[in-house]
Each structure stands twice: as structure tokens, then as C-alpha cells.
Amino acid sequence: DVIYVMPGHAESVVGAAGIAQDIAGVQIIGLGTGRNKPVVTFTTAAGASWDITAANCLIENVVLVCNIDDQTAMLNVTAADVTVRKCEFSMGDATYDAECGILAGAGGDRLIIENCHLFSTSTTAITGGAISCGATDNTIIRDCVIFGYFATAGNIANTAAAANFNVIGCTLTNLTADGNNKNIVLHASTTGLIARNNLACIDSMSPAPITAAAGFVACNYSSSAAGVTASTL
């Protein structure tokens, strides 16, 4: 089935799995552009979330907004062959913040996240990363823009050994002024490719803004401060 969500639609989620995408193959597609896109706002409980627990599902062109302090995760994915496309995640501001935008756990193989914008204007460092994946084999994260203040997990984190984990063509900014901060952090045993990404990571060149001990790293550009010419990684 395909569910089309109309322009201007607004919905509040107040608890865990407040939206439960639990039937295989369901596509949820938002209509509209700019702030006419459908908006899902998370309120009330830190555990409020949108959960995808069935395979072959898609969400596209929807805005997700954190309106809770220390929200655990906005979108939870625990099923295979899920696609998240052209979505916007407003992860925090001066009052509210999410500790993770997209959290993918065991079973989330062949996850595709593409053309998404995840951002936060809160100066409190986000601990879980904008995107955090566990043992999700054959993951593709491509053409995403991620902006905000992130802790040592970085903008994109991979927390358990995975095969063929790919981050391609993303623009990642981490404004946390800490010599330990990162843009991309992969598990020591994770394989895959980190390529053609544009990175900004304050005070980051030592250590480098990418950790991928078992993966390939090629053709990435990183700047460690405003006005500093990018170096190649």
C-alpha cells in the first residue's frame, strides 16, 4: 500500500511507536514542498518515536520535529530493506534536543538513507549521532546534509560490526569544539566505503574526523575551522 500525506498535514506523537509502520511494504509519501510538507512533531515523552518494524517500507518527503528535551530517537528502524528519502529531521533548538535522529538496530540490513537533511541549532552536543546504525549490513547513506553540535559519536555512527557500510556524497558539519569530535565513526570491524563527502569538524585534523579502521576512505574533503582550506582524506 501507498499512503499519501497531504500538504499542510500536522501530527503529534506523544509516546513510543506513536507511529508504528509495522506492515511490510507500506510506503508513506508526503506531498508538498518547503513548510507545506507534512510535519510530525514529537512531544510529551522522551521515548516518543516513529518505529519501522516491517520490511520493505519507505518514508519520503516528511518533516520530523523534536519538541522534547533529550528525545531518545526520532525514527527507529529494526527491519530490513527500509528506505528513508527526502525527509527533514529538526533535531533541536535552544529548548529541545534529540539524542539521535535515525537509529537503526539489528535486522535493519540494506537500509538506504538518501537526500535527507538532519540538523540542530542546539549547542548541547548530541550524544548518539544524527544517524546511528548497529550491525546493519549493506547500508547506504548518500547525499545527506547533517549540521549541528555532536559528541564523539559524530554526525554518523556505526556501533557494531557491519559488512559493506557506505557513506557517499554527504555534507557533514560538526561544530563541537573538542579535539575528540568526529564526523563519521565506524566500528573497528566494519567494512565498506566512505567517499566523496564534504566535512567540517572543528579542531578535528588530529585526530582525523573519520574513523574507519576496516573500511576504505577516499576522496573526502575536510576543514577544521571556518576559513580553513579543506584537506583531503
NORTA-V88803 format. One record per residue. RES is the residue in one small letter. PHI is phi in radians with two decimals (none if undefined). Layout:
# NORTA-V88803
RES/PHI + RES/PHI
This chain:
# NORTA-V88803
d/none + v/-2.11 + i/-1.88 + y/-1.69 + v/-1.83 + m/-1.30 + p/-0.99 + g/1.45 + h/-1.14 + a/-2.25 + e/-2.49 + s/-1.90 + v/-2.05 + v/-2.01 + g/-2.60 + a/-1.04 + a/0.94 + g/-1.05 + i/-1.98 + a/-2.03 + q/-1.58 + d/-2.09 + i/-2.06 + a/-1.04 + g/1.46 + v/-1.33 + q/-1.93 + i/-1.98 + i/-2.14 + g/-1.48 + l/-1.81 + g/1.93 + t/-2.28 + g/0.98 + r/-1.46 + n/-1.52 + k/-1.12 + p/-1.06 + v/-2.12 + v/-1.93 + t/-1.94 + f/-1.65 + t/-2.39 + t/1.35 + a/-1.99 + a/-1.07 + g/-1.51 + a/-1.01 + s/-2.83 + w/-1.85 + d/-2.01 + i/-1.95 + t/-2.06 + a/-2.10 + a/-1.30 + n/1.13 + c/-1.69 + l/-2.47 + i/-2.20 + e/-2.56 + n/1.06 + v/-2.15 + v/-1.76 + l/-1.99 + v/-2.17 + c/-1.45 + n/-2.24 + i/-2.42 + d/-1.41 + d/1.04 + q/-1.04 + t/-1.13 + a/-2.82 + m/-1.40 + l/-2.20 + n/-1.87 + v/-2.15 + t/-2.27 + a/-2.15 + a/-1.46 + d/1.06 + v/-1.66 + t/-2.14 + v/-2.07 + r/-2.33 + k/1.00 + c/-1.78 + e/-2.06 + f/-2.05 + s/-1.55 + m/-1.55 + g/3.06 + d/-2.53 + a/-1.16 + t/-1.89 + y/-2.10 + d/-2.79 + a/-1.79 + e/-1.44 + c/-2.78 + g/-1.52 + i/-2.08 + l/-2.05 + a/-1.96 + g/-1.91 + a/-0.96 + g/1.68 + g/-1.55 + d/-1.15 + r/1.04 + l/-1.21 + i/-2.12 + i/-2.12 + e/-2.48 + n/0.94 + c/-1.81 + h/-2.13 + l/-2.09 + f/-2.65 + s/-2.57 + t/-1.77 + s/-1.19 + t/-1.51 + t/-1.37 + a/-1.12 + i/-1.33 + t/-1.49 + g/-1.71 + g/1.52 + a/-1.16 + i/-2.20 + s/-2.32 + c/-2.14 + g/-1.57 + a/-1.43 + t/-1.79 + d/-1.25 + n/1.04 + t/-1.36 + i/-2.21 + i/-2.06 + r/-2.46 + d/0.97 + c/-1.78 + v/-2.03 + i/-2.27 + f/-2.38 + g/2.71 + y/-1.82 + f/-2.20 + a/-1.46 + t/-1.16 + a/-1.18 + g/1.42 + n/-1.18 + i/-2.19 + a/-2.14 + n/-2.25 + t/-1.79 + a/-2.54 + a/-1.00 + a/-2.43 + a/-1.78 + n/1.03 + f/-1.71 + n/-2.15 + v/-2.16 + i/-2.26 + g/1.19 + c/-1.68 + t/-2.02 + l/-2.17 + t/-2.14 + n/-2.12 + l/-1.64 + t/-1.21 + a/-1.49 + d/-2.58 + g/-1.08 + n/-1.71 + n/-1.35 + k/-2.46 + n/-1.74 + i/-2.33 + v/-2.27 + l/-1.81 + h/-0.99 + a/-1.05 + s/-1.78 + t/-1.35 + t/-1.75 + g/2.50 + l/-2.37 + i/-2.01 + a/-2.56 + r/1.02 + n/-1.76 + n/-1.82 + l/-2.15 + a/-2.25 + c/-2.56 + i/-1.08 + d/0.98 + s/-1.88 + m/-1.26 + s/-2.44 + p/-1.33 + a/-1.17 + p/-1.33 + i/-2.11 + t/-2.02 + a/-2.72 + a/-1.07 + a/-1.87 + g/-1.94 + f/-1.60 + v/-2.22 + a/-2.61 + c/1.04 + n/-1.79 + y/-2.14 + s/-2.38 + s/-2.03 + s/-1.70 + a/-2.93 + a/-1.02 + g/1.45 + v/-1.64 + t/-1.10 + a/-1.19 + s/-1.83 + t/-1.61 + l/-2.09
